[in-house]
Amino acid sequence: MKKFLLMLLSLLGFSFVVTSCYGAPYAELSAEGRVTDETGKPLQGIKVSLNHREYGPYVFTDSEGRFEFRGENGGSNSVDFFYEDTDGILNGGEFAPDSTMNVKTVQTEDGDGRWDLGKFEAKDSKILKKKQ
């Protein structure tokens, strides 16, 4: 019986060690900005993706050309912004896609010192040019 209990405890202890190693640190991210055309007119409905043009989380600009994203970023010290006029079926809208790479994030709040890395923000503005 003792042997069984020792084996069971060791298995539980091992299980605890293994499960405590899974997961990844996380951080809250707030990203915002504004999109205009070359004359300064705000562009509504522009798709703004973070970190990956096709698979990243995205939002659309409002009537003032502004966008705001709230989510997690894993504590990265930079963010990539991708801008795309998706109005239309095959070729998109009248503006050429563009991007801003490696925008530095700024820490706005500390985390708990373990898995929670805190809160970060990133800001970017983009002037889109019409397609040629």
Order of alpha helices (4+ residues) and beta strands (2+ residues): alpha-beta-beta-beta-beta-beta-beta-beta-beta
